[in-house]
Amino acid sequence: MGYRWTKLPKVTKVEVKTRKELLRQGILSEELACFDELSITVHTSDGKVITSDVCMAVIEAKKKGKYQWCDKVVCVTKEARDTLGSDI
């Protein structure tokens, strides 16, 4: 919005890739899942594909039948403990 003159590429697709799931726990109305590896891949309108390893990502929960308690899954790696702080 307002920067069309820059002709910057747009993000067209974002994928979160998970590896082996180590633990999953429901917390309030969402889920927390720990994986051994997480990465995010971004596709842009100029044809570039950028992949980066991350320690945390939020994804849509897969449908598990007619009723389900959560919409999102917070995905973390073990390294997230050291990288992310709980400071408020």
N, C-alpha and C positions, 0 to 999 in steps of 0.2 A: 504494500500500500504506500503510494507516494514515492517509491524508488524504482519505478519501471524503467527509467532512463539508464539505470546502472546495468541492466541486462544480466543480472546475477542468475545463475542456475537455480532451479527450484528442486526441493527434495520431492521425489516422486514415489519412493517406497522405503520403508524402514522395516528391517527384519531383526528379531532377537533370536540368536541361536544359543541353545543350552546343550550341555553335555550330560554327564551322568548326574542324576538327582540323588543327593545325599540325605535330605531330610525335608519334610513338609509339615507345617503346623498351621492350624487355623488360629487367627488372632482377631478377635471381635468379628467383623463381617468380611474380612479379607483373609488371604492366605500368604504365608511367608514360606518360600522354598529356597533351599540351599543347593547349589550345583557346584561341581568341581571346576567348571569353566563357563563363562558367559561372554558373548560377543555381540556387537551391534553392527549390522551392515546397512549402509545408506546408499541408495541409488539416486542420482541426480539427473535433471533434464538434459544435461550436456553429455550424458552417457558414462559418467564416471561412477565407479563403485568403490566406496570407502568402507573398510572393516576395521574395527577397533575392539580390543579386549576391554571389558568393563567389570567392575565389582558389584554393580547393582543395576537393575532394570525393572520396569513395571510392564507387565503384559496382560492382555485380556485372558480371563480364565476360559478354558475349554468347557463347552456345555456338557453337563453330566446328567442328562435326562430332563424331565419337565420342570423340576424345581432345583434351584441351587442357591447356596447362601452367599457366594461371593462373585463379584464381577471381575476383579483384578487379582493378580498374583504378583507380590513383590519378590523378585528373584535376587539372590545375593550369592556371593562366593565366600569361602572362609576368609579370604583376604579383606573382605569388607569390614570385618571387625577392627582391623588395624587402620584402615583407610578412612572410614566414616566415623564421625564423632557424634556424641549424644548431647553436645552443648546446646543450650537453649538461649 
